[in-house]
Amino acid sequence: MSVTSRYKEAWEGFWREAPDEQGAVFWDSDPALAVGIHLALFEPHMAAIGLPVVDLGCGNGTQTRFLADRFPRVMGADLSAAALEHARHADPAGQAEFRQIDAAEQAEAEQLHAELGDVNVYMRGVLHQCEPADRQPLVDGIAALVGERGRAFVVELAEAAGPVLKGLAQSPAGPPPKLAPVFAHGIAPGEVADDAVLAYIGSAGLTVHAEGELPLITTEFTPDGTRIELPSRWVVVGRAE
């Protein structure tokens, strides 16, 4: 596996302790504030809208279920078996498929592509939570999944989010309650330079078809009741047209 056993176990521990209810996790936003907004930006650039959709790094599947209402075949994929237990529990009708996969392992990405063919990929806030050595392999895995016809919508924290997160973590009162477990399990979001994301995409043989900036909406609030929003950047990538 590409990921270290420590990193994988950190995610397993986090999701084993995470509550079941939607919105209890820091990034588990209502789809109307996340994938619903992103899909409006993504769909116009899908070269083949009928392809299967893979929600990469799906966690507990909140965004996956939204996608499954809109596309005929949707698969949520995640490194953590405990996350997928949450996802399946919240989808008793089996509207979406869920699969444990290390997308930074090229062989696993290629195997999934062999099964599904070209897919459209949705990935929200995963790259900055990877260990540095896994970031390029993860984008290479996206390239394997999209193949020739697919597109990927990738949204990641911008560099400007770093100081915001540090300020939250170093607050005299401690980090906000929903952010504290992230730090406690050793999976604190890392900083990825904006230019580095574009470099990973180019090295994977992908082309940027559209890009922009949006706040990444969290489920947490400051003591004065203001919702915490983190600066983020989004790109739609795929093979050159």
N, C-alpha and C positions, 0 to 999 in steps of 0.2 A: 504494500500500500504506500501511496505517496505521503500521506499524513502520518505524523508521529503517533505512537500509542497514547502519549500524554495528552496531545491535542484532542484526539478522538474521545478519550475518556472524560476530558473536561466537558465536552458537549453532551456526552451521555449523562454525566452527573447533573448538568444544568437542566436538561429536559426531564430527567427522573424526578427532580424536585419542583418543576414548574407546575403551577396550578392548571387545571383543565379549562377554566373559563376563558373565553376570548377576551383579549385586552389585558390579561394579567402579566404578559411579558412586554418588556420595554418597547420592542419594535412591532408588536402584534396589532397593527393599526386596523381600523375598520377599512375594508376594501375600497369603500367610497373615497377614502383619503389616500389610498395607495395604488393598488393595481387598476382600480377604476379610472383614475387620472392617467396612469401610465398607458393603459390600453388605447386611450384616445390618441396618444402620441405614437404608439407602436403600429396599430393596424394599417394606417395609410402607407407604411413602408414594408409591409409583409408582401413578399413576392408571390407567395402561394399561401393564401389564408386558410386553405383546407388542410394543411399539414397538422399532425399532432403537435400539441404544445407541452413543453416540459418546464415546470416551475422548479428551477434548480436552487437547492438550498431552501426547500419549502417549509422547513420547521413543522409547526403544528397544522399547516395546511389551510390557514384562513384565506390566503390569496388564491390558493389552488382551487378551492371550492367556487370562488367567484369565476375563475377562468372556466371551470367545468360547466357552468351555466351557459357559457357562450361559445364553446367549441366542442366538436363531437368527441374528441379523444384528448384527455388531459392527464398528464402524469406528474405527480409531485415526487421529487427526488431529493434525498438528504443523506448526509453522512451518518446521522444518528438514528439508531433503531428506536430509542426512547421518544424522539421527536415524531417518528412515524406512527408510534402507538397512539400518541395524542391525535395525530391527523386522521387515522382510521376511526378512532373513537368518535370524532366529531363529524364523520361522514358515514353514518350507519347504512345508508342506501348504496354506498359504493359508487357514487357518482364519478369520482376520480380514482385513478390508480395511484399507488404509492410504491416506491422502490428505494431500497437502500443502495446508495452508490457513492463511491469516491470519484467525483468527476475530475479530480486532479490526476487520477491514474488513467493514462491514455487507453490502456487496454479495456477498462471498464466503460469509458465513453464510447469507444469504437464498438464494443459489444452491444451497447444500447442502441447505437445508430444502426447496427446490422439488424436489430429486431424491429425498430420503428421506422427506419428510413430517415430522410431529412426531416428535421423538426424545427419549429419556432421555439425559442427559449426565452423565458422570463427569469431574470435574476436580480433580486433586490437586496442590496446591502450585504453581499456575501464576500466579495473580494477583500474588503478591508478587515474582515474577521479571519482571513486565512493567515497562516504563517508565511513570511516573505518568500521562502523557497517554493511554496505551493502556488503562488499567484500566477506565474506564467503557465505552469502546467494546467491550471484551472481554465485559463482562457484558451489554451490549446484544446482542452476538452470541449469547450463550447464550439470551437471551430469544427471539431469532429462531429458534434451533434447536428449542427445546422447544415453540414454538407454543402451542396451546391445551390439549393433552392431556399433554405431556411434563413431566417433572420433572428437576431437576438436583441432583446431590450435589456440593457444592463444599467442599473442605477446604483451609484456608490456615493458614500460620503465624500464631500469635497475637502480639500486641505483646510478650508476655513472651519470645518467642523471640529478639528483637533483642539483648538483653544476652548471651544464651548464644552466639549466633553471633559477636558482637564479641569475647567472651572467647576463643573458639576461634581467631579470626583473629589476635588479638594475643598469642597464647601465645609465650613466649620461644623455644620450639622451632619456631615457625611453625605455620600451620594444619595440621590432620590431612591426610595424603596424598590422601584422596579429596575433600577440600574445596578443597585448593589449586588444582586446575585450574579450578574455578568462578570463584574470584577472579582467576586469571591471565588468563582470557578476558574479564574485564570484565562478568560476569553475576552478580555477587554479589547475593544475595537482598536486596531492599529491604524497608523497613518499611512495613506497611500497618496503619493503626489499626483496631482491631476495629470501631469505630463506622463507619469509612469503608466497610468491606465491606457493612454493612447499608444504608448510603446508596446505594452503587452498585446494590444489588439493588432498592431502592425506586424509584430513578430509571429503571431498566430496565422498570418496570411489573410486577415479580415480587413474590410474596408468600413469606415464610418459613413453611414448613409444619412444620419441626422443626429443632432446633439443639442443639448440645452441644459438649463439649470432649474432646479425645483427644490423646495424644502422637503426633507424627509420627515414625515409626521410621526411622532412617537405617541405612546399611550400615557406618558408621564407629564406631570405638571410641576411648575416651580411652587414654592410656598405661597406666592401671591396669586396662584391660580392660573398662571399663564401656561398654555400647552408648550412643551418643549419641542422645537422644530430645529432640525440640523441641516445646514447647507449641503446640498448634494448636486451631482451632475449626472445626466443620463445620456446614453448613446444608443443608437440602433446600428448594429453591425451585421455584416454578412459578406459573401463573396462579391467581388467587383462586378458591376453590371456590364 
